[in-house]
């Protein structure tokens, strides 16, 4: 095992190094590749939204012969919830074809002005009268959906956060099976 000497050029004075020589007894000469620790968070959020980055990964995986899910998280949620029927079964409401519009503000603007970095979520809602077969379809605004930054964080009220607690305002919807 041979020792290698690397001169540090961080502190130079007229071309001469003032830092001591470093002796490396490492067996591996090249640096190890640092794993992308944020990939799990960002790829999972991409799947939830079904954005272009997730679609590109799915296409690449399908081209290589891998078996991957082809529906995004929101598509699965809307498919699970739909149709919502009244007690008599005469009316039903179905959600499909979600889309996001571009965020109103950039990440930096949200931090400066204490805004939430979010994009408006729109869904096509179909109201069906099961007795007559009449279908009314309309695009509905579902709310502003917080977006994840490239660093795996969310900007909520101007503050960058990794964990976003759920705000409970009301009991919400109860499902019975």
C-alpha positions in Angstrom: 0.0 0.0 0.0 1.6 3.2 -1.1 0.8 6.6 0.4 0.1 9.5 -1.8 0.8 13.1 -1.0 -1.7 15.8 -2.1 -0.7 19.4 -1.7 -3.6 21.7 -0.8 -3.7 24.9 -2.7 -6.3 26.5 -0.6 -4.0 28.9 1.2 -1.4 30.2 -1.2 1.1 32.9 -0.7 2.9 34.0 -3.9 2.4 30.5 -5.4 3.8 28.7 -2.4 1.4 26.5 -0.4 1.2 27.2 3.3 -1.1 24.2 4.1 0.6 21.0 5.3 0.8 18.1 2.9 -2.0 15.5 3.2 -1.1 11.8 3.3 -3.8 9.5 2.0 -3.8 5.8 2.8 -7.0 5.1 1.0 -7.5 2.0 -1.1 -10.0 3.7 -3.4 -8.5 6.5 -5.4 -11.7 7.9 -7.0 -14.4 9.5 -4.9 -17.6 7.4 -4.3 -20.7 8.6 -6.0 -23.0 10.3 -3.5 -26.5 8.9 -3.7 -29.4 11.2 -4.4 -31.1 11.1 -1.0 -33.9 13.4 -2.1 -34.9 11.1 -5.0 -37.4 9.1 -2.8 -39.3 12.3 -1.8 -39.3 14.0 -5.1 -40.1 10.9 -7.2 -42.9 10.0 -4.9 -44.4 13.5 -5.2 -43.9 13.4 -9.0 -46.0 10.1 -9.0 -48.7 11.8 -6.8 -49.0 14.7 -9.3 -48.5 12.6 -12.4 -46.2 15.3 -13.9 -43.9 15.2 -16.9 -40.9 13.9 -14.9 -42.9 11.0 -13.7 -44.3 10.2 -17.1 -40.8 10.2 -18.6 -39.6 7.8 -15.9 -42.6 5.5 -16.6 -42.0 5.5 -20.4 -38.3 4.7 -19.8 -39.2 1.9 -17.5 -41.8 0.4 -19.9 -39.3 0.6 -22.8 -36.8 -1.4 -20.7 -39.5 -4.0 -20.0 -40.1 -3.2 -16.3 -43.6 -3.6 -14.8 -44.5 -0.2 -13.3 -47.8 1.5 -12.4 -49.1 3.7 -15.2 -51.6 5.7 -13.1 -50.6 8.6 -11.0 -51.5 9.0 -7.4 -54.3 11.5 -8.0 -55.7 9.4 -10.8 -55.9 6.4 -8.4 -57.5 8.5 -5.7 -60.2 9.9 -8.0 -60.8 6.5 -9.4 -61.2 5.1 -5.9 -63.6 7.9 -4.9 -65.7 7.9 -8.1 -68.5 7.6 -8.5 -70.1 9.2 -5.5 -73.8 8.3 -5.5 -76.7 9.5 -3.5 -78.7 7.2 -1.2 -81.3 6.4 -3.8 -78.8 5.7 -6.5 -80.5 8.1 -8.9 -77.5 10.6 -9.1 -73.8 10.1 -9.3 -70.7 12.4 -9.4 -67.5 11.3 -11.1 -64.1 13.0 -11.0 -61.6 12.5 -13.8 -58.9 14.3 -15.9 -57.1 16.4 -13.3 -54.8 19.2 -14.4 -52.6 21.8 -12.7 -52.2 25.3 -13.9 -48.8 27.0 -13.5 -48.2 28.5 -10.0 -49.1 32.1 -9.6 -45.8 33.0 -7.9 -42.3 31.8 -8.1 -40.6 30.1 -5.1 -38.6 33.2 -4.3 -41.6 35.4 -4.5 -43.5 33.1 -2.1 -40.7 33.3 0.4 -40.4 37.1 0.2 -44.2 37.8 0.3 -45.1 35.0 2.8 -47.2 33.1 0.3 -47.6 29.4 -0.2 -46.0 27.9 -3.3 -49.0 26.2 -4.8 -50.7 25.5 -8.1 -54.4 25.5 -8.8 -55.9 22.0 -9.3 -58.8 21.6 -11.7 -60.8 18.4 -12.2 -63.5 17.5 -14.7 -66.6 16.6 -12.7 -69.4 14.6 -14.4 -72.8 14.8 -12.7 -75.0 11.9 -14.0 -78.7 11.4 -13.6 -78.9 7.6 -13.6 -82.7 7.6 -14.2 -82.6 9.7 -17.4 -79.0 9.1 -18.5 -78.3 12.9 -18.6 -74.7 13.8 -18.0 -73.5 17.3 -17.2 -69.7 17.8 -17.3 -67.9 20.8 -15.9 -64.3 21.7 -15.0 -64.2 22.4 -11.3 -61.5 24.2 -9.2 -60.6 21.9 -6.4 -58.2 24.2 -4.6 -54.5 25.3 -4.5 -52.2 22.3 -4.2 -48.9 22.9 -2.5 -45.9 22.0 -4.7 -42.6 20.5 -3.7 -39.5 22.5 -4.6 -36.4 20.8 -6.3 -34.9 20.6 -2.8 -37.7 18.3 -1.6 -39.3 21.1 0.6 -42.6 23.0 0.6 -43.0 26.7 0.9 -45.9 27.3 3.3 -46.8 30.9 4.2 -43.3 32.0 3.1 -41.5 29.4 5.3 -39.6 26.5 3.7 -40.6 23.3 5.4 -39.8 19.6 5.0 -42.7 18.3 7.0 -46.1 19.9 6.6 -48.6 19.2 9.4 -52.2 18.6 8.5 -54.6 21.4 9.4 -57.9 19.9 10.6 -60.7 22.3 10.1 -63.7 19.9 10.2 -64.4 16.2 10.4 -64.8 16.0 6.6 -66.3 13.2 4.7 -67.1 9.8 6.4 -66.9 6.7 4.2 -68.8 3.6 5.1 -68.3 0.3 3.3 
